[in-house]
Amino acid sequence: MTQQMASYSHLSIQHRQLLGKLKKQGKSLRHIARILGVSPSTVSREIKRNYTGFGYCCNLAQHKTRSRRARANQIHRKLDDEAQN
């Protein structure tokens, strides 16, 4: 039996905007996940990572995501540079 690796993609700003709108309407995580075509755990993690005292903000979530990605790439590049030396 061959096991395939799951493929994934990041949420787009459009997905985050829809997530925020549906969350504000009081829709369940499972309902939101079904509409976005992602796992309920993806929605849960997205909300947990990007929740503020005022709720979920899609624009702030997108900004934080870009910052985390940039930081991760810097660390990865630094490790690559050190390995080459």
PyMOL commands that set and color helices and strands:
alter all, ss='L'
color gray80, all
select helices_A, chain A and resi 13-24+29-36+40-50+58-84
alter helices_A, ss='H'
color red, helices_A
select strands_A, chain A and resi 51-52+55-56
alter strands_A, ss='S'
color yellow, strands_A
deselect
rebuild
show_as cartoon
